């Protein structure tokens, strides 16, 4: 009787394991035509008329023949476009062309939409927009730095009058770090670049929430700032450790970033509604754009012509929002400096 119960438990465990794994798999992974294409490519090294040099791998990913330096071009190694990845990509593209002829909509393969590669870059449009956002972020921070240190008056000890200078410098570093890793991740999504992208994103969103609270409530003393920042820093740090050393959970990370993002939009929106700041209209623009980013983050649609999806649009809208953000910060610094100077004179 005990043996029968044990067998049933084992069968139930195996069934549940299969069910859970199937939930994480994409629809394209189970497509029989796609799977057959992969098997044939791993044997022959070809997908239709497209063949890859010495691309012969066994089912466990080990080369069947040929020395290691002939398995793939050396210039491709940095993006890890090995023969297996090439097989997956070209089989996916071939299958999607067949599906399009039959009027079927695109489906995901290995958790991702079918994008068209350009010179080995996995998502070229998202990469271009991420790089532009990085450039605009750097320009905004540099303009802020020049304004404070060379255009506005300084205290006798050479410190700035603007009391949020250091906080915005930290924000700039985290933002540029995020856009850098976003550019790398969308060039080639592997486990390392995915972890760096997710970690830098949640670090930026978490710190932005801290900054929103400190500026909206005009918290200037160190004790108040520590009380606000400490629990949020602890939470974000724990979440990053969870992603990197326990489970790289895209769904959980999205929920965490969305929650903190919506929270800071609410804070900035309420502040803009009650303040008399002359540049509050820029905050309203930023909040409106942020709401649009939230919807694009939730609504996931396949890439148009294999290039532009919701995430590419998300990255595109981030470019003007970055400019608006730094424009407000510079206005805020000028207003704060002039106000403090009037009080001291």
Buried (B, 14 or more C-beta within 10 A) or exposed (E): EEEEEEEEEEEEEEEEEEEEEEEEBBEBBEBEEBBEBBEBBBBEBBBEEEBBEBBBBEEEEEBEEEEEEEBBEEEBEEBBBBBBBBBBBBBBBBBBEEBEEEEEEBBBBEEBBBBBBBEBBBBBBBBBBBBBBBBBBBEBBEBBBEBBEEEBEEEEEEEBBBBBBEBBBEBBEBBBBBBBBBBBBBBBBEEEBBBBBBBBBBBBBBBBBBBBBBBBEEBEEEEBBEEBBEEBBEBBEEBBEBBEEEEBBEEBBBEBBBEBBBBBBEBBBEBBEEEEBEBBEBBBBBBEBBBBBBEBBEEEBBBEEBBBBBBBBBBBBBBBBBBBBBBBBBBBBBBBBEEBEEEEE
